[in-house]
Amino acid sequence: MGVFRSAAGTELHYELRGDGPLLVCQPGGPGRPAGYLDDLGGVHRTLLLLEPRGTGRSEPAPSHVFTALAEDLEELRLHLGADRLDLLGHSAGAWPVLAYAARHPSRVARLVLLTPSRKPIPLGADEPTQDVLVKRWFSAESWYAAAKSAWDADPDGELDPALMPLVYGADTPAVREHARRPEVTADYEDFWSDTLDPGDLAAVGVPVTIIAGDRDVVTGLAAPHVLADWLPNASIIWLPDAGHFPWVTDPEGTRAAIDGALSVT
């Protein structure tokens, strides 16, 4: 376990898990602690699982905007006494990581964006909607009707566990257990109140690997390509039949993808 001070002066906690070189993990949600990442399928690294402002045991702060959370990563680097960091951001957590790399490019060694949120990325004119994708991918599944009914009844995005097979791309005991896991989360109403655009990302010259699931209704199919085009040195690894939490449904494939991304030079 570890404790340090955020850029706002509040107390933040993290957990270390595994063995090997350090990989700092920024969770998504937004507003979740990183414990749900588990060991990312058995990645051969020591994972630093961050509990951002207001999540887990960490204190809240006046701002939870993603660009403010990016500055907490610099405070973490100084706390660790590291010259550079390998960083992984999952879902919405990809954006604090990207903001940090844009502001502090010399302090980053490698970036992994695991099923990054597409929210800041403009919707393409011909891009299928989430409803089209879930029907295309999952309508033949025995669990589809119940999950889609819960999806349609969830206009406020409360993420009823009954709809989660559509998000995970599967309905298994492991998926059900992971989707129902209790945790201390925060209300990040201001998380998306700042912006990051292609011009901001031009400074990110380190290797960036986008790991995407080809059945991920949260990220979609177009956003990884758009994000890769915004970055000077990015590549995409597609995980077959994977949803938004691929280490739950395909731990070996996810581990191999992350280990491979971290070996890129």
C-alpha positions in Angstrom: 0.0 0.0 0.0 1.1 3.6 -0.6 0.0 7.1 0.1 1.0 10.5 -1.5 -0.5 13.9 -2.0 -2.4 15.0 -5.0 -1.7 18.2 -6.9 -4.6 19.6 -4.9 -2.9 18.6 -1.6 -5.4 15.8 -0.8 -4.3 12.3 0.3 -4.3 9.6 -2.4 -3.8 5.9 -1.9 -2.6 3.1 -4.2 -2.0 -0.6 -4.0 1.0 -2.6 -5.4 0.2 -6.0 -6.9 2.4 -8.5 -8.8 6.1 -8.6 -9.7 8.4 -7.0 -12.2 8.9 -3.4 -13.4 6.3 -0.9 -12.4 3.2 -0.2 -14.4 1.0 2.7 -13.1 -2.7 2.0 -13.8 -5.3 4.8 -14.0 -8.8 3.4 -13.6 -11.9 4.4 -15.5 -15.5 4.9 -14.5 -15.0 7.7 -14.3 -14.8 7.7 -10.5 -13.7 4.1 -9.7 -10.7 2.9 -7.8 -8.3 0.7 -9.8 -8.9 -2.5 -7.8 -11.3 -3.8 -10.4 -8.4 -4.2 -12.8 -7.2 -7.2 -10.8 -3.9 -8.4 -12.3 -5.0 -7.6 -15.9 -4.9 -11.2 -16.8 -1.5 -11.9 -15.2 0.6 -9.1 -16.7 4.3 -9.6 -15.9 4.6 -6.3 -14.0 4.1 -4.8 -10.6 0.8 -3.0 -11.0 0.4 0.3 -9.2 -3.4 0.4 -8.8 -4.3 4.0 -8.2 -7.3 5.2 -6.1 -8.0 8.6 -7.7 -9.5 11.5 -5.9 -12.6 10.6 -3.9 -12.4 6.8 -4.7 -11.5 4.0 -2.4 -9.6 5.4 0.6 -8.5 8.6 -1.3 -9.8 12.0 -0.2 -11.9 14.0 -2.6 -10.7 17.3 -4.0 -12.4 20.5 -5.3 -11.9 19.3 -8.9 -12.2 15.8 -10.5 -11.7 16.9 -14.1 -9.5 14.5 -16.0 -6.8 17.1 -16.7 -6.5 17.8 -12.9 -6.1 14.0 -12.3 -3.3 14.1 -14.9 -1.3 16.4 -12.5 -1.7 13.8 -9.8 0.3 11.4 -11.9 3.2 13.9 -11.8 2.9 14.0 -8.0 2.9 10.2 -8.0 6.1 10.2 -10.1 7.9 12.5 -7.7 6.7 10.4 -4.8 8.1 7.3 -6.4 11.4 9.0 -7.3 11.0 7.7 -10.9 12.5 9.4 -13.9 9.8 8.1 -16.3 6.6 6.1 -15.9 5.0 3.3 -17.9 1.3 4.1 -17.8 -1.9 2.2 -18.5 -5.3 3.9 -18.6 -8.5 1.9 -18.9 -11.7 3.3 -20.3 -12.2 6.9 -19.1 -8.8 6.5 -17.4 -7.1 6.8 -20.8 -7.7 10.5 -20.8 -5.8 11.6 -17.6 -3.0 9.4 -18.9 -3.1 11.1 -22.3 -3.3 14.6 -20.7 -0.3 13.7 -18.5 1.8 12.5 -21.5 0.9 15.7 -23.5 2.0 17.9 -20.6 5.0 15.9 -19.4 6.2 13.9 -22.5 9.7 13.5 -21.1 8.3 11.7 -18.1 6.6 8.9 -19.9 8.2 5.8 -21.3 5.3 3.9 -22.8 1.5 4.3 -22.8 -1.2 1.6 -23.0 -4.8 2.7 -23.6 -7.0 -0.3 -22.7 -10.5 -0.1 -24.3 -10.3 3.8 -24.1 -13.5 5.8 -23.6 -14.6 7.3 -26.9 -16.5 10.2 -25.2 -14.2 13.0 -26.3 -13.9 11.6 -29.8 -16.5 13.0 -32.4 -19.0 10.5 -33.6 -18.4 9.6 -37.3 -21.1 10.3 -39.8 -21.4 6.6 -40.8 -20.5 5.1 -37.4 -23.1 2.6 -36.1 -24.9 3.5 -32.9 -24.5 1.4 -29.7 -28.0 -0.1 -30.3 -27.0 -1.2 -33.8 -23.8 -2.8 -32.5 -25.4 -4.7 -29.6 -28.0 -6.2 -31.9 -25.4 -7.1 -34.5 -23.1 -8.7 -32.1 -25.3 -10.3 -29.5 -28.9 -10.8 -30.7 -28.2 -14.6 -31.1 -27.1 -15.0 -27.5 -29.5 -16.6 -25.1 -29.0 -13.7 -22.6 -29.6 -10.9 -25.2 -33.3 -10.2 -24.6 -33.0 -9.7 -20.8 -29.8 -7.7 -21.1 -31.2 -5.5 -23.9 -34.4 -4.9 -21.8 -32.2 -3.7 -18.9 -30.1 -1.6 -21.3 -33.3 0.2 -22.7 -34.5 0.8 -19.1 -31.2 2.5 -18.1 -31.4 6.0 -19.7 -29.4 7.6 -16.9 -26.4 5.2 -17.2 -26.7 3.6 -13.8 -25.2 0.4 -15.1 -27.7 -2.1 -13.9 -25.8 -5.5 -13.5 -28.5 -7.1 -15.7 -27.3 -5.2 -18.8 -23.6 -5.8 -18.2 -23.3 -8.8 -20.5 -23.6 -6.3 -23.4 -20.7 -4.3 -21.9 -18.5 -7.3 -21.2 -19.5 -9.1 -24.4 -20.4 -12.3 -22.4 -22.5 -13.7 -19.6 -20.4 -15.9 -17.4 -20.0 -16.4 -13.6 -16.7 -14.4 -13.8 -18.6 -11.5 -15.6 -21.4 -11.5 -13.0 -19.0 -11.5 -10.1 -16.9 -8.7 -11.5 -20.0 -6.6 -12.5 -21.4 -6.8 -8.9 -18.2 -6.1 -7.1 -18.7 -3.4 -4.4 -16.3 -0.5 -4.3 -16.1 3.1 -3.0 -16.6 5.3 -6.0 -16.9 9.1 -6.5 -19.4 11.3 -8.4 -17.2 12.8 -11.2 -19.7 15.2 -12.6 -16.9 17.5 -13.8 -14.6 14.8 -15.2 -15.2 15.7 -18.9 -15.4 19.5 -18.3 -12.0 20.1 -20.0 -10.9 19.1 -23.5 -8.0 17.4 -25.2 -7.6 17.5 -28.9 -5.3 16.4 -31.7 -3.1 19.4 -31.3 -2.6 18.7 -27.6 -1.5 15.1 -28.4 1.1 16.1 -30.9 3.8 16.1 -28.2 3.2 12.5 -27.2 6.0 10.9 -29.1 6.5 7.8 -27.0 5.0 4.5 -28.1 1.3 4.3 -27.5 -0.6 1.1 -27.8 -4.4 1.1 -28.0 -5.9 -2.3 -27.0 -9.4 -2.6 -28.2 -12.1 -5.2 -28.2 -13.9 -5.9 -31.4 -17.2 -6.3 -29.5 -16.9 -3.3 -27.2 -20.0 -1.2 -27.3 -18.4 1.5 -25.0 -15.3 2.2 -27.1 -16.8 1.2 -30.5 -14.9 0.3 -33.6 -14.1 3.7 -35.1 -12.7 5.5 -32.0 -9.4 3.5 -31.7 -8.6 4.4 -35.3 -9.3 8.1 -34.7 -7.3 8.2 -31.5 -4.4 6.4 -33.3 -4.5 9.1 -36.0 -4.2 11.8 -33.3 -1.0 10.3 -31.9 2.4 10.4 -33.6 3.5 6.9 -32.6 0.4 4.8 -32.0 -0.6 1.3 -32.9 -3.8 -0.8 -32.3 -4.1 -4.3 -31.0 -7.6 -5.8 -31.6 -8.8 -8.5 -29.2 -11.3 -10.9 -30.9 -14.7 -11.3 -29.3 -13.8 -9.0 -26.4 -15.8 -6.3 -24.7 -14.9 -3.4 -22.4 -13.3 -5.5 -19.7 -11.3 -8.0 -21.7 -9.1 -9.3 -18.9 -12.3 -10.8 -17.3 -13.4 -12.7 -20.4 -10.0 -13.3 -22.1 -7.2 -13.0 -19.5 -4.5 -14.7 -21.6 -5.2 -12.6 -24.6 -5.3 -9.4 -22.6 -2.0 -10.3 -20.8 -0.3 -11.0 -24.0 -1.4 -7.8 -25.6 -0.3 -5.7 -22.6 3.0 -7.5 -22.2 3.6 -7.0 -26.0 2.7 -3.3 -25.8 5.2 -2.7 -23.0 8.0 -4.3 -24.9 7.6 -1.9 -27.9 10.6 0.3 -28.4 
